[in-house]
Amino acid sequence: MTKQGDPFIIHTNLGQYVAKNIIIATDPFQIPHIPVIAKELSNNVIQLHSSQYKNTRQLVDGNVLVVGGGNSGAQIATELSGERETYIAVSKKLNYFPLLLCQRSIFWWLIN
C-alpha cells in the first residue's frame, strides 16, 4: 500500500485499487491490535474495538460502520441499527443460525 497525494494505492494479487479512504481491521479476538496508521486519523473519527464497546451512548450522532461480522460485530451492528443508519463491512456473505429450532430457542438445544 502506498499513498500518493490524496488517494491510497493498494496492490493485491488481484490487481491495483485506488481508494480515498481505507479501513484496516485486524485481530478477530478480544485483544485489540490497533495499527499505527490509525493514530493518523482525525479525532472526529471514533474508533472502538468490540471489546471497548458498551452501548450506543459512546458514539456521536450520525451513521456508523461496523467492520467485521463475527458474533460481536453482528450483535453490535444489530443494536446500533435500531437507532441510526448502520453499515457492516464483511469479506463474505454472512450466514446465521436460526433463533428458533422446532419452536424452541437455539440456546435450549445447546444446553440440553
N, C-alpha and C positions, 0 to 999 in steps of 0.2 A: 504494500500500500504506500502510495506517495501522495503528497498534496502539492498541487500546482496552482497557486493563487487561491481562488475560492473553492474549486471542486476537489474532491478526493479522487484519485485514480486507484482502483482496486484491480489487481492482477490475479486471476484464478486459472485453474487448468481448463476452465470452460471459456475463457476469454477475458476481456477487459471491461470494467464497468466504471462509469463516471457518476459520482453522486455528490450532491450539495451537502448532505448530512449522512452520517453513518451511525450505527449502533453496534457496539462491541459487547456481546453478552457471553460471559464465561461462568464456569463452575455451576453444575446442577445440584449443588449440595448446600448445606446450611451455613457454611463458612464463606462469606463473600470475598471475592477477589476482584478488586476494582482496578482496571487498567490505568496506568499513569496518565494516558491521554484524557481520561475522564475529568481530571483536575483542571484541564484547559477549557472545559465547557463553561458557559455563562452561569453565574449564580442564580439566574432566573430559571434554570432547568433543575428541577428537584429530582434527584436520583436516590432510589431506595432499593436495597436488596430485599427479597421477600422476607428474610429473617428480621428486617428492620420495620416492616410494615405492620401497623397495629390497627388503623382504621382510616376512614376517608377524611377525617379532620386533619390529617397530616399534610394534605395536599391543598394547593390553592385552587380556586375556581378555574374551570376550563377542561379541555379534552385531556385524556390520559392514554398513554401507550404502555401496555404490559408486554414485556419481552419474555417469551417462554411460556409454553403451555403445559408444563407439568402440573402436578397436583396443586402446588402453591399458586403458580401463575394463573391457572384456570379459576381457582377459588377467588383470588383477588380480583380478577377481571369481572367475574360474575357479581361480586359485591359492588364494585365501582360502577358497573353498568346500570345499577338501579338509581344512580344519582347524576351521572354525567355520560357524555359520549365517550365510549371506551373502545380502543383498538387493541388487538392482541397480535403480536408478531411471532410466528412459529415457522419451523423449517419444513413441516409436513402436515398433512391433514390430521386433525385431532379426532380420536375415537374415544368415546366414553362408555362405561358400563351403565346399564340402566339403574335407576334408584330403586325400582321395584322389580322383583322377580317372583312370579306366581303369587302376586298380591301380598308379598312380604318385603320389608326393607332388605336391601342387599346386605346390610350390616347384620341383620338377623341370621342370614345364611352363613356369614363369615364367622360368627361366634358360636353357632350351634352345631 
